């Protein structure tokens, strides 16, 4: 199925790709002004660094077993998010995007973010909600809006904004598309190639149908692909 993965890279931005409706993870323009010391937990290729203001001191951090092994990360520090090698109140902003689901003890990681942040420091993080297991076996949890609020409050954060990512119809269609192609990635039988055209047609049909339906159907707050949260340390 290596050829299928190669093809998928070229069609990533088209409705032929199973993740076409997945919200693109970005830092919105009104919140991208990250200044001072900025800690990027799970930094991967360090794209967050380009969103920091001029003069900011960017610190990329990742875990060796996932960051180096799965994402070819180029951090300044290899460390566990639940045991940060930084002194108290030394960071102005923490960014942690699509990482907490891979942390075995997310409450401990949030407590560490609060510890290293200065009083009033900013934290921006996101977590998927409706999304399959990935980066196995390092995928441990999904949390609802209320589970996230509970854990943030316990760690000493006040939520500035919580945003659901993706239209409800898009979230449902994304799961269906991934279900269609998931078996092709797991199996290594020659006749699976015969199923590729049918699966490709199914993905294209689901994506286009969901996009059109979402234009005329109200969104549903109970269903989304994930959450993005902006919070401040008390």
N, C-alpha and C positions, 0 to 999 in steps of 0.2 A: 504493500500500500504506500510505499515511499513515493511512487509516481503521483498518487492521488494527493499527497501532502504538497508536493511540488506545484501541481496544478492549482491547488487551493491558494497558494501564495499570490498567484497572478490574478485570481478572480476575487480577491479579498474585498474590494470595494464595489462589487457587482451583486445583484440579487441572486446570482448562481451560487454564492457562498453561504454556507449554513449559519454563519454568524453575522450576516449583513445587517440584521436588525439589532445587534448588540450595541448599546450606547458606547460611543468612543470616550475613553477615559481621558479627560482633560481637566485643567484648572481654569475655571471660568474667569473672564477678564476682570470681573469686579472683585475677585478674591486672589488674583495671582501676584499681588504685591507682597511677596515674601521677603522680609528684610532681616538684618541682623544675622544671627547664627541659625541656619535652617538645617534640621535633621530630616533626611529622607530615608525612612525605614522601608526596606525592600526596594532599593533604588534601581535595580536592573541596569539599564543603559544610561541612567542619569538624566532622563529627559526633563525631569522636574527642575533641574539646574537652570534651564533656559527660561523658566517662569519666574525666577528670583530677580529682585531688583538689583541694579548695579551696586556693587560694594558689599553685597550679602556674602556671608561665609557659608558655603554649601558643604554639608557633610553627608556623604552617601554611606548607607549601612545595609548589609545584606547577610544572609546566613549561608555558610559555605555549601551545605548539602543541597540547597535549592537554588540559591542565587548563582553560584558558580556552575553547578551541575546542569541546571535546566535553562537558565537565562543568560549565561555568559556575562554575569554582572561584573561591573568594574567599580566597586565601592572603595571608599577611603578606609572603612572598617568592616571586618567580618565579625559579626557578633549576633547573639540571640536577642530578639526584641524584648523578651521578658527579663533580660539581665544586661542592661546597657552599661558599657564601660565609660560612663560620663558622670561628672560631678553634679550635685543638686543645683537646680535653678541656673543652669548654664546655657540653656537653649531658648531662642525667641519663638521658634515655630517648628512644629513637627508635622511632617507629611507622611501618611501611611495609606497607600492606595492599593486595594485588592490584596491585602496581606494578612489581616487578622484571621481570616478563615483558615490560614495555614499555620497559625500559632496554637500550640497545644494548650496553652493557658492564656487566653486572651485577656482575662481580667488582670493578670500579672503584668502583661504588656502595657495595658492602659495605665496601671499604677506607676509603671516606670516612665511612661510619657509625662505623667503629671509630676513625677519627682524631678525630672531633668528640665522641665519647662519653668521659666520665670513666672512669677505671679502675673496673671493676665495674658500669658503666652497663648499663642494660637495653635490649634490642632486641626488639620484637615485629613479626613480619612474616608475610605469607602470600603464597602463589603458587598459581595454579590448576595442575592436572595434566591431568585429562581434561576439556578444554573447547576449543571451536572458536576459530579465529582471530577476534579482535575488535579494534576500534579500529585497523583497518588504515590505513596500513602500519606502525603502531607496535606491532607484536606480534612479538617476536623469539625467545622460547624458552619451553619447559617443562622443569622439572628433576625428576628422581626424588628420593626421600628421600636416596639416596646421593650424588647430585650436589649437593644442598643441604648435606649434611654436609661434603662435600669443600670447597665454596666458603666455608662458614662457618669451618671450621678454618683455611683458608689466610688468611682475613681477621683471625684472632685472636679468634674467638668460641668460647665453650663453650656447648653446647646444654643448656638447663635442661629443656625439654620440646618434643617434636615430635609434633603430633597430625594424623592423617589426617582430612580433612574429608569427611563423607558416607559412607553405606553403599555398598558396591560395587555392589549392585543399583540403587541410586539413581543412581550415576554413569553406569552403562550406559544406564538409562532416560532420563536427561537428554540424553545424546548422541543417542539415537534421536528424542526429541521435537524437539530443535533441528534435526536432519536433516530432519524432516518439514516444518518451517516455514521452513527456511533459503531454499529456492527461492522461496517467496512474497515474501520480503523483497527478493530480488535482481531479480526480474522485474517488468516494468511492463506486462503484457498484460491486456486486459480480461477474457479468459476465465479468468485465474487466480482470479478471484473465485468461479468455479464450483467450484473445488477447496477453498475454505475450509471448508465444512461437513464434508467428508470428512477433511480434515487435523485439524480441531478434534475430531472424534470419535476419531481416532487418538491425539491427544495425551491426551485424557481417559482413554482406555482404558489407554494405556501407564502413565500416572501412577498411576492407581488400582491397576492390577495390580502395579506395582513396590512401592508402599507396602505392600500386603498381603503380597507375597512376602518383603519385608524383615523382617516381623514373625516369620516362621517359618524364615528362612534365616540361618545364621551369616554375619557379615561376613567379607570377604576383604581382608587387609591390603595386597595388591598393587595394589588398584584403588580409587581415590577421586577426588573432584572437585578436591582440592587439599590443601595442607598449611598448618598454622599453627605457627609456631615461636617459642619464647621463649628468648632467649639472653642471655649476659652477656659484656661485653668483658673479656678477660683482664687 
